[in-house]
Amino acid sequence: MNSIPPTVVPDGMRGAAGEFARAIDSANAHLRRVNSEMAALQASWRGDASVRFGQAMNDWEQQYDLILGRLADLLAVTGGAADARPAAGERTTPWTGGLSGI
């Protein structure tokens, strides 16, 4: 979004910004747990099924990143931190990173 956050933020907007910030933090915490579980799984799982699952996880993670990006946009326009959206590799690690052949 190219909107400029308002200079005077009403209380309701501040409250909404807080909710968006908490949602982003919570989603990132859940994603870190998922990535941790996926790393443990990828350490021992081999074969075609693991490759297909890894590709599906990457697709899912891209959609998850889009949702987090939209939440960050909402946070910014409600007066929250404009830099709430971390850079793409900062938040997630592709699940297939350690799988050969991907």
Residue, then its C-alpha position, 0 to 999 in steps of 0.5 A: m500500500n502506498s498510503i501515508p499513515p495519518t499524523v494524528v492516530p485516533d485511539g481506535m486506530r491505535g488499538a487496531a494497530g496493536e492487534f495487527a502487531r500482536a497478530i504478526d508476532s504470533a504468526n511469526a512465532h508459530l512459523r518458527r515452530v513449524n520451521s523447527e519441526m520441518a527441519a527435524l523432519q527433513a533431517s531424516w526423511r528422504g525420497d520422492a514424497s519428501v520432495r513433494f512435501g517440501q515443495a508443498m510447504n514452500d508454496w504454503e510458506q509463500q502464501y503465509d508470507l503474503i498474509l503477513g505482508r498484508l497484516a504489515d500493510l494494515l499495521a502501517v496504515t493504522g499508525g503502527a511501525a512502518d517497518a513491521r514487515p521483515a525482509a523475505g529471508e529474515r522471517t522464513t527459511p524455505w523448507t526444501g533448503g536441505l533437501s537434495g534435488i530441489 
